[in-house]
Amino acid sequence: MATLLLDPDLVAEIRRIGYATGREDLHAAFVRRLEVSLAGFGAAFSDCVARGDTASAVRAAHTLKGSCRQLGAQALGELFSEIERTAKAGDHAAAMRTFDASAGLIAESIEALKRA
């Protein structure tokens, strides 16, 4: 079964929390933060690998996996799960290729989150 691009229930829950706490912009703020994290991932991951800090490279993928899933960006969560698995296996070049090949999915997911 294909992974959903977004989980509308999670998006709705974040919006409900925002309204309940007087932070109507909460969802948008989280999406902006995710967008910044995604934009910096490639350089940060490569830098960690170049320094020999493979644990931090894996942690960067793990962190984005969780952030994406918490915001309801299920397909992105699966993408970073795969990147994390590949990095844990020691194939950092393949992990980076997976990330680089996913620019379309990343852009589509961010746009969907912004519209949600």
Residue frames as a rotation matrix with the C-alpha (Angstrom) as fourth column:
MET 1
0.580 0.815 0.000 0.00
0.815 -0.580 0.000 0.00
0.000 0.000 -1.000 0.00
ALA 2
-0.130 -0.615 0.778 1.34
0.562 -0.692 -0.453 3.45
0.817 0.378 0.436 -0.91
THR 3
-0.473 -0.126 -0.872 2.14
0.841 -0.358 -0.404 5.88
-0.262 -0.925 0.275 1.85
LEU 4
0.655 0.742 0.146 -0.16
0.756 -0.647 -0.102 8.88
0.019 0.177 -0.984 2.07
LEU 5
-0.088 -0.641 0.762 1.42
0.450 -0.708 -0.544 12.21
0.889 0.295 0.351 1.30
LEU 6
-0.692 -0.050 0.720 -0.24
-0.522 -0.654 -0.547 13.78
0.498 -0.754 0.427 4.37
ASP 7
-0.568 0.570 -0.593 -2.22
0.767 0.628 -0.131 12.46
0.298 -0.529 -0.795 7.30
PRO 8
-0.267 0.502 0.822 -5.11
0.037 -0.847 0.530 14.94
0.963 0.172 0.208 7.52
ASP 9
0.711 0.549 -0.439 -5.97
0.422 0.166 0.891 13.85
0.562 -0.819 -0.114 11.07
LEU 10
0.046 -0.781 -0.623 -2.53
0.985 -0.070 0.160 14.84
-0.169 -0.620 0.766 12.38
VAL 11
-0.741 -0.261 0.619 -2.66
0.457 -0.871 0.180 18.16
0.493 0.416 0.764 10.55
ALA 12
0.171 0.905 0.389 -6.11
0.064 -0.404 0.912 18.84
0.983 -0.131 -0.127 12.01
GLU 13
0.619 0.024 -0.785 -4.90
0.752 0.269 0.602 17.98
0.226 -0.963 0.149 15.50
ILE 14
-0.502 -0.841 -0.201 -2.04
0.862 -0.504 -0.046 20.48
-0.062 -0.197 0.978 15.27
ARG 15
-0.588 0.362 0.723 -4.48
0.126 -0.842 0.524 23.11
0.799 0.399 0.449 14.08
ARG 16
0.532 0.818 -0.216 -6.85
0.309 0.049 0.950 22.31
0.788 -0.573 -0.227 16.99
ILE 17
0.225 -0.545 -0.808 -3.98
0.970 0.048 0.238 22.65
-0.091 -0.837 0.540 19.47
GLY 18
-0.759 -0.540 0.363 -3.01
0.600 -0.797 0.070 25.97
0.252 0.271 0.929 17.89
TYR 19
-0.186 0.782 0.595 -6.52
-0.017 -0.608 0.794 27.35
0.982 0.137 0.126 18.17
ALA 20
0.647 0.469 -0.602 -6.95
0.522 0.304 0.797 26.04
0.557 -0.829 -0.048 21.72
THR 21
0.122 -0.711 -0.693 -3.73
0.947 -0.125 0.296 27.73
-0.297 -0.692 0.658 22.84
GLY 22
0.744 0.231 -0.627 -4.28
0.124 -0.970 -0.210 30.98
-0.656 0.078 -0.750 20.97
ARG 23
-0.343 -0.902 -0.264 -1.52
-0.319 -0.152 0.935 30.14
-0.883 0.405 -0.236 18.46
GLU 24
0.691 0.722 0.041 -3.49
-0.170 0.217 -0.961 30.08
-0.703 0.657 0.273 15.23
ASP 25
0.584 -0.561 -0.587 -0.15
-0.786 -0.207 -0.583 30.19
0.205 0.802 -0.561 13.40
LEU 26
0.240 -0.532 0.812 1.21
-0.619 0.561 0.550 27.06
-0.748 -0.635 -0.195 15.13
HIS 27
0.622 0.038 0.782 0.86
0.420 0.827 -0.374 24.76
-0.661 0.561 0.499 12.12
ALA 28
0.930 -0.265 0.255 2.38
0.107 -0.470 -0.876 27.33
0.352 0.842 -0.408 9.76
ALA 29
0.503 -0.781 0.369 5.27
-0.863 -0.436 0.253 27.90
-0.037 -0.446 -0.894 12.18
PHE 30
0.266 -0.372 0.889 6.00
-0.209 0.878 0.430 24.19
-0.941 -0.300 0.156 12.34
VAL 31
0.791 0.062 0.609 5.88
0.541 0.392 -0.744 23.94
-0.285 0.918 0.277 8.54
ARG 32
0.833 -0.533 0.147 8.32
-0.388 -0.754 -0.530 26.86
0.393 0.384 -0.835 8.18
ARG 33
0.277 -0.745 0.606 10.68
-0.835 0.125 0.536 25.22
-0.475 -0.655 -0.588 10.67
LEU 34
0.435 -0.066 0.898 10.45
0.227 0.973 -0.039 21.92
-0.871 0.221 0.438 8.79
GLU 35
0.959 -0.037 0.281 11.15
0.269 -0.197 -0.943 23.68
0.090 0.980 -0.180 5.51
VAL 36
0.563 -0.801 0.202 14.33
-0.806 -0.587 -0.081 25.22
0.184 -0.117 -0.976 6.95
SER 37
0.172 -0.478 0.861 15.43
-0.544 0.683 0.488 21.85
-0.821 -0.552 -0.143 8.35
LEU 38
0.673 0.149 0.724 14.84
0.426 0.722 -0.544 20.15
-0.604 0.675 0.423 5.01
ALA 39
0.947 -0.313 0.078 16.78
-0.127 -0.583 -0.802 22.85
0.297 0.750 -0.592 3.16
GLY 40
0.307 -0.881 0.361 19.79
-0.946 -0.324 0.015 22.34
0.104 -0.346 -0.933 5.42
PHE 41
0.772 0.072 0.632 19.70
-0.330 0.895 0.301 18.56
-0.544 -0.440 0.715 5.63
GLY 42
0.916 -0.395 0.074 21.89
0.289 0.520 -0.804 17.73
0.279 0.758 0.590 2.62
ALA 43
0.259 -0.855 0.449 24.75
-0.341 -0.516 -0.786 19.98
0.904 0.050 -0.425 3.69
ALA 44
0.250 -0.126 0.960 24.50
-0.968 -0.027 0.248 18.96
-0.005 -0.992 -0.129 7.35
PHE 45
0.908 0.129 0.398 24.40
-0.149 0.989 0.020 15.25
-0.391 -0.078 0.917 6.51
SER 46
0.748 -0.659 0.079 27.37
0.293 0.221 -0.930 15.54
0.596 0.719 0.359 4.14
ASP 47
0.186 -0.675 0.714 29.32
-0.666 -0.621 -0.413 17.57
0.722 -0.399 -0.565 6.68
CYS 48
0.528 0.063 0.847 28.75
-0.773 0.448 0.448 14.95
-0.352 -0.892 0.285 9.39
VAL 49
0.954 -0.164 0.252 29.90
0.242 0.915 -0.323 12.17
-0.178 0.369 0.912 7.07
ALA 50
0.563 -0.780 0.274 32.97
0.048 -0.301 -0.953 14.17
0.825 0.549 -0.132 5.97
ARG 51
0.097 -0.495 0.864 33.96
-0.899 -0.415 -0.137 14.67
0.426 -0.763 -0.485 9.63
GLY 52
-0.662 -0.308 -0.683 33.51
-0.121 0.944 -0.307 10.95
0.739 -0.121 -0.662 10.27
ASP 53
-0.831 0.445 0.334 30.58
-0.419 -0.106 -0.902 11.67
-0.366 -0.889 0.274 12.60
THR 54
-0.785 0.517 -0.341 28.27
-0.057 0.487 0.871 9.05
0.617 0.704 -0.353 11.15
ALA 55
-0.556 0.605 -0.571 26.20
0.827 0.334 -0.452 8.90
-0.082 -0.723 -0.686 14.35
SER 56
-0.483 0.367 -0.795 25.23
0.017 -0.904 -0.427 12.55
-0.876 -0.220 0.430 13.86
ALA 57
-0.837 0.190 -0.513 24.39
-0.540 -0.133 0.831 11.89
0.089 0.973 0.214 10.22
VAL 58
-0.670 0.611 -0.422 22.03
0.494 0.791 0.362 9.09
0.555 0.034 -0.831 11.27
ARG 59
-0.473 0.473 -0.743 20.58
0.727 -0.268 -0.633 11.29
-0.498 -0.840 -0.217 14.03
ALA 60
-0.764 0.185 -0.618 19.89
-0.377 -0.905 0.196 14.10
-0.523 0.383 0.762 11.52
ALA 61
-0.730 0.518 -0.447 17.84
-0.279 0.371 0.886 11.70
0.624 0.771 -0.126 9.38
HIS 62
-0.563 0.504 -0.655 16.13
0.763 0.622 -0.177 10.29
0.318 -0.599 -0.735 12.46
THR 63
-0.660 0.273 -0.700 15.19
0.316 -0.744 -0.589 13.77
-0.681 -0.610 0.405 13.68
LEU 64
-0.733 0.395 -0.554 13.66
-0.667 -0.578 0.469 14.72
-0.135 0.714 0.687 10.34
LYS 65
-0.715 0.503 -0.485 11.81
0.192 0.809 0.556 11.41
0.672 0.305 -0.675 10.18
GLY 66
-0.497 0.512 -0.700 10.14
0.856 0.159 -0.492 12.22
-0.140 -0.844 -0.518 13.49
SER 67
-0.689 0.212 -0.694 9.44
-0.074 -0.972 -0.223 15.84
-0.721 -0.103 0.685 12.64
CYS 68
-0.810 0.378 -0.449 7.81
-0.511 -0.077 0.856 14.90
0.289 0.923 0.255 9.36
ARG 69
-0.584 0.597 -0.551 5.66
0.488 0.800 0.349 12.21
0.649 -0.065 -0.758 10.94
GLN 70
-0.570 0.359 -0.739 4.56
0.693 -0.274 -0.667 14.48
-0.442 -0.892 -0.092 13.79
LEU 71
-0.653 0.298 -0.696 3.41
-0.397 -0.918 -0.020 17.10
-0.645 0.263 0.718 11.30
GLY 72
0.353 0.858 0.374 1.52
-0.134 0.442 -0.887 14.51
-0.926 0.263 0.271 9.28
ALA 73
0.332 -0.338 -0.881 3.93
-0.942 -0.171 -0.290 14.45
-0.053 0.926 -0.375 6.33
GLN 74
0.662 0.056 0.747 3.81
-0.296 0.935 0.193 10.66
-0.688 -0.349 0.636 6.13
ALA 75
0.926 -0.328 0.185 5.60
0.322 0.433 -0.842 10.22
0.196 0.840 0.507 2.79
LEU 76
0.364 -0.828 0.426 8.46
-0.521 -0.560 -0.644 12.43
0.772 0.013 -0.636 3.99
GLY 77
0.373 -0.185 0.909 8.61
-0.869 0.275 0.412 10.44
-0.326 -0.944 -0.058 7.22
GLU 78
0.863 -0.033 0.504 9.02
0.147 0.971 -0.189 7.27
-0.483 0.237 0.843 5.15
LEU 79
0.759 -0.627 0.176 11.69
0.038 -0.228 -0.973 8.95
0.650 0.745 -0.149 3.03
PHE 80
0.151 -0.745 0.649 13.76
-0.832 -0.451 -0.323 9.88
0.534 -0.492 -0.688 6.07
SER 81
0.624 0.079 0.777 13.16
-0.536 0.767 0.352 6.45
-0.569 -0.636 0.521 7.58
GLU 82
0.926 -0.285 0.248 14.79
0.377 0.664 -0.646 4.98
0.019 0.691 0.722 4.47
ILE 83
0.462 -0.789 0.405 17.64
-0.268 -0.559 -0.784 7.50
0.846 0.254 -0.470 4.61
GLU 84
0.315 -0.304 0.899 18.18
-0.948 -0.057 0.313 6.67
-0.044 -0.951 -0.306 8.28
ARG 85
0.829 0.047 0.558 18.21
-0.111 0.991 0.081 2.90
-0.549 -0.129 0.826 7.56
THR 86
0.825 -0.528 0.200 20.66
0.357 0.214 -0.909 3.33
0.437 0.822 0.365 4.71
ALA 87
0.308 -0.721 0.621 22.94
-0.599 -0.654 -0.462 5.57
0.739 -0.230 -0.633 6.78
LYS 88
0.505 -0.078 0.859 22.85
-0.782 0.379 0.494 3.13
-0.364 -0.922 0.131 9.70
ALA 89
0.902 -0.146 0.405 23.95
0.265 0.929 -0.256 0.41
-0.340 0.339 0.877 7.29
GLY 90
0.070 -0.966 -0.250 26.96
0.312 -0.217 0.925 2.58
-0.948 -0.143 0.286 6.44
ASP 91
-0.307 -0.137 0.942 26.01
0.950 0.014 0.312 3.48
-0.056 0.990 0.126 2.88
HIS 92
-0.132 0.203 -0.970 26.07
0.404 -0.883 -0.240 7.24
-0.905 -0.424 0.035 3.28
ALA 93
-0.912 -0.212 -0.350 26.44
-0.226 -0.453 0.863 7.88
-0.341 0.866 0.365 -0.44
ALA 94
-0.693 0.721 0.026 23.23
0.531 0.485 0.695 5.92
0.488 0.495 -0.718 -1.13
ALA 95
-0.067 0.662 -0.746 21.46
0.916 -0.256 -0.310 7.81
-0.396 -0.704 -0.589 1.65
MET 96
-0.425 -0.164 -0.890 22.49
-0.011 -0.982 0.186 11.10
-0.905 0.089 0.416 0.07
ARG 97
-0.993 0.102 -0.059 21.42
-0.053 0.064 0.997 9.92
0.105 0.993 -0.058 -3.39
THR 98
-0.382 0.905 -0.185 18.01
0.902 0.409 0.140 8.99
0.203 -0.113 -0.973 -1.96
PHE 99
-0.016 0.324 -0.946 17.68
0.576 -0.770 -0.273 12.47
-0.817 -0.550 -0.175 -0.48
ASP 100
-0.706 -0.352 -0.615 18.84
-0.221 -0.715 0.663 14.19
-0.673 0.604 0.427 -3.67
ALA 101
-0.934 0.352 0.060 16.42
0.211 0.410 0.887 12.15
0.288 0.842 -0.457 -5.79
SER 102
-0.274 0.875 -0.399 13.49
0.961 0.262 -0.084 13.18
0.031 -0.406 -0.913 -3.58
ALA 103
-0.960 -0.132 -0.246 13.40
0.154 -0.986 -0.069 16.90
-0.233 -0.105 0.967 -4.28
GLY 104
-0.632 0.775 0.022 10.02
-0.230 -0.215 0.949 16.55
0.740 0.594 0.314 -5.98
LEU 105
0.045 0.629 -0.776 8.48
0.673 0.555 0.489 14.68
0.738 -0.544 -0.399 -3.05
ILE 106
-0.523 -0.309 -0.794 9.90
0.824 -0.421 -0.378 17.20
-0.218 -0.852 0.475 -0.61
ALA 107
-0.988 0.153 -0.022 8.51
-0.152 -0.941 0.301 20.17
0.025 0.301 0.953 -2.57
GLU 108
-0.357 0.909 -0.218 5.13
-0.055 0.212 0.976 18.48
0.933 0.360 -0.026 -3.04
SER 109
-0.049 0.303 -0.952 4.90
0.882 0.460 0.101 17.63
0.469 -0.835 -0.289 0.67
ILE 110
-0.777 -0.269 -0.569 5.82
0.531 -0.766 -0.362 21.14
-0.338 -0.584 0.738 1.83
GLU 111
-0.862 0.505 0.049 3.26
-0.356 -0.671 0.651 22.67
0.361 0.543 0.758 -0.54
ALA 112
-0.127 0.844 -0.521 0.61
0.269 0.535 0.801 20.22
0.955 -0.039 -0.295 0.68
LEU 113
-0.278 -0.036 -0.960 1.41
0.959 0.048 -0.280 21.09
0.056 -0.998 0.021 4.30
LYS 114
-0.966 -0.111 -0.234 1.14
0.130 -0.989 -0.064 24.80
-0.225 -0.092 0.970 3.52
ARG 115
-0.618 0.783 -0.075 -2.27
-0.425 -0.251 0.870 24.26
0.662 0.569 0.488 1.90
ALA 116
-0.399 0.462 -0.792 -3.54
0.580 0.796 0.172 21.94
0.710 -0.391 -0.586 4.64
